[in-house]
Amino acid sequence: MGFVDKLLGGGKHTIEDYIALDSDDIEKTAAGTFQVHIAEISNIEDVIAVKDKIYDGDLVISNITRLRTKDSLMNRITTELNQVAQEVGGDIVLSGDDQIIAAPAGVVISREKIGQK
């Protein structure tokens, strides 16, 4: 299980599941332009917080492993997130069967995996 799989894998995570990296040596920019959020979507109510973050100009990586890809709920969720991405001029991608990545305006999500052609 890779780091991202572990980070976004099934079940709820606690603060102990995340690894704090020492960033004291990295030069920080003023306030940054956006944040990257990790979300878990298991029902339609979870989409509200994701949409709010996208409207705020942040990027959201959503774990959707609890949803079936052919389920009507999955269709409704992807339709709502697609609409938000279009409204803000952003981008959205379904990564495999377990993640939806939604980005604000000015961020384009590559459809190519690194190291693959």
C-alpha contacts under 8 A as a table, 3 or more apart, distances in Angstrom:
res1	aa1	res2	aa2	distance
1	M	5	D	5.92
1	M	6	K	6.19
2	G	5	D	5.10
2	G	6	K	6.03
3	F	6	K	5.06
3	F	7	L	5.97
4	V	7	L	4.83
4	V	8	L	5.90
4	V	9	G	7.82
5	D	8	L	5.18
5	D	9	G	5.10
6	K	9	G	4.97
7	L	13	H	7.98
7	L	17	D	7.43
7	L	18	Y	7.33
8	L	38	I	7.72
8	L	40	E	7.88
8	L	63	N	5.88
9	G	63	N	7.48
9	G	65	T	7.71
10	G	65	T	6.88
10	G	66	R	7.65
13	H	16	E	7.88
13	H	17	D	6.05
14	T	17	D	5.49
14	T	18	Y	7.60
15	I	18	Y	5.70
16	E	19	I	7.46
22	D	25	D	7.57
23	S	26	I	5.34
24	D	27	E	7.76
29	T	32	G	5.84
32	G	35	Q	7.55
34	F	57	G	6.11
34	F	58	D	4.94
34	F	59	L	7.11
35	Q	57	G	8.00
35	Q	58	D	5.04
35	Q	59	L	6.21
36	V	58	D	6.03
36	V	59	L	4.76
36	V	60	V	5.71
36	V	61	I	7.45
37	H	53	K	8.00
37	H	58	D	7.33
37	H	59	L	6.20
37	H	60	V	4.69
37	H	61	I	6.17
38	I	60	V	5.86
38	I	61	I	4.96
38	I	62	S	5.86
38	I	63	N	7.67
39	A	50	V	7.12
39	A	60	V	6.88
39	A	61	I	6.12
39	A	62	S	4.49
39	A	63	N	6.08
40	E	46	D	7.31
40	E	62	S	5.30
40	E	63	N	4.61
40	E	64	I	6.30
41	I	44	I	7.55
41	I	46	D	5.28
41	I	47	V	6.58
41	I	62	S	6.36
41	I	63	N	6.03
41	I	64	I	5.34
41	I	66	R	7.50
41	I	67	L	7.94
42	S	46	D	6.73
42	S	64	I	6.51
42	S	65	T	7.94
42	S	66	R	5.53
42	S	67	L	6.20
43	N	46	D	5.69
43	N	47	V	7.43
43	N	73	L	7.58
44	I	47	V	5.46
44	I	48	I	7.58
44	I	73	L	7.32
44	I	77	I	6.55
45	E	48	I	5.78
45	E	49	A	7.98
46	D	49	A	6.05
46	D	50	V	6.94
47	V	50	V	5.07
47	V	51	K	6.06
47	V	77	I	6.89
47	V	81	L	7.78
48	I	51	K	5.19
48	I	52	D	6.24
49	A	52	D	5.05
49	A	53	K	6.36
50	V	53	K	5.27
50	V	54	I	6.40
50	V	60	V	6.74
50	V	62	S	8.00
51	K	54	I	5.13
51	K	55	Y	6.13
51	K	81	L	6.83
51	K	84	V	6.67
52	D	55	Y	5.09
52	D	56	D	6.13
53	K	56	D	4.91
53	K	57	G	6.50
53	K	58	D	5.42
53	K	59	L	7.31
53	K	60	V	7.19
54	I	57	G	5.11
54	I	58	D	5.04
54	I	59	L	6.19
54	I	60	V	6.93
54	I	84	V	7.40
54	I	85	A	7.55
54	I	88	V	7.93
54	I	102	A	7.17
54	I	103	A	6.66
54	I	104	P	5.76
55	Y	58	D	7.35
55	Y	84	V	7.41
55	Y	88	V	6.76
55	Y	104	P	7.37
57	G	103	A	7.78
57	G	104	P	5.04
57	G	105	A	7.15
58	D	103	A	6.66
58	D	104	P	5.92
59	L	101	I	7.45
59	L	102	A	5.80
59	L	103	A	4.42
59	L	104	P	6.06
60	V	101	I	5.84
60	V	102	A	5.33
60	V	103	A	6.51
61	I	99	Q	6.67
61	I	100	I	5.92
61	I	101	I	4.54
61	I	102	A	6.55
62	S	99	Q	5.41
62	S	100	I	5.12
62	S	101	I	6.25
63	N	98	D	5.75
63	N	99	Q	4.80
63	N	100	I	6.77
64	I	67	L	5.54
64	I	97	D	7.57
64	I	98	D	4.96
64	I	99	Q	5.54
64	I	100	I	7.11
65	T	68	R	7.50
65	T	97	D	7.12
65	T	98	D	4.73
65	T	99	Q	7.40
67	L	71	D	7.25
67	L	73	L	7.79
67	L	74	M	6.38
68	R	71	D	5.24
68	R	74	M	6.74
69	T	74	M	5.99
69	T	75	N	7.89
69	T	97	D	6.82
70	K	74	M	6.83
70	K	75	N	7.46
71	D	74	M	5.22
71	D	75	N	6.61
72	S	75	N	4.98
72	S	76	R	6.27
73	L	76	R	5.07
73	L	77	I	6.16
74	M	77	I	5.12
74	M	78	T	6.13
75	N	78	T	5.28
75	N	79	T	6.01
76	R	79	T	5.09
76	R	80	E	6.20
77	I	80	E	5.22
77	I	81	L	6.23
78	T	81	L	5.12
78	T	82	N	5.90
79	T	82	N	5.10
79	T	83	Q	6.18
80	E	83	Q	5.14
80	E	84	V	6.39
81	L	84	V	5.08
81	L	85	A	6.21
81	L	92	I	7.73
81	L	102	A	7.49
82	N	85	A	5.13
82	N	86	Q	6.22
82	N	92	I	6.60
83	Q	86	Q	5.13
83	Q	87	E	6.11
84	V	87	E	5.00
84	V	88	V	6.27
85	A	88	V	5.43
85	A	89	G	5.92
85	A	90	G	4.68
85	A	91	D	5.54
85	A	92	I	6.34
85	A	102	A	6.83
85	A	103	A	7.03
85	A	104	P	6.81
86	Q	89	G	5.01
86	Q	90	G	6.09
86	Q	91	D	7.37
87	E	90	G	7.66
88	V	104	P	6.34
88	V	105	A	5.83
89	G	104	P	6.78
89	G	105	A	4.78
89	G	106	G	7.72
90	G	102	A	7.48
90	G	103	A	5.34
90	G	104	P	4.27
90	G	105	A	4.04
90	G	106	G	6.66
90	G	107	V	6.47
90	G	108	V	7.24
91	D	102	A	5.87
91	D	103	A	5.08
91	D	104	P	6.60
91	D	105	A	7.33
91	D	107	V	6.91
91	D	108	V	5.86
91	D	109	I	6.41
92	I	100	I	7.15
92	I	101	I	5.60
92	I	102	A	4.31
92	I	103	A	6.13
92	I	109	I	7.14
93	V	100	I	5.75
93	V	101	I	5.26
93	V	102	A	6.54
93	V	109	I	7.16
93	V	111	R	7.85
94	L	97	D	7.18
94	L	98	D	7.88
94	L	99	Q	5.92
94	L	100	I	4.55
94	L	101	I	6.43
95	S	98	D	6.63
95	S	99	Q	5.07
95	S	100	I	5.90
95	S	101	I	7.12
96	G	99	Q	6.47
103	A	107	V	5.89
103	A	108	V	7.18
103	A	109	I	7.33
104	P	107	V	5.95
110	S	113	K	7.66
112	E	116	Q	7.02
112	E	117	K	7.19
113	K	116	Q	5.53
113	K	117	K	7.66
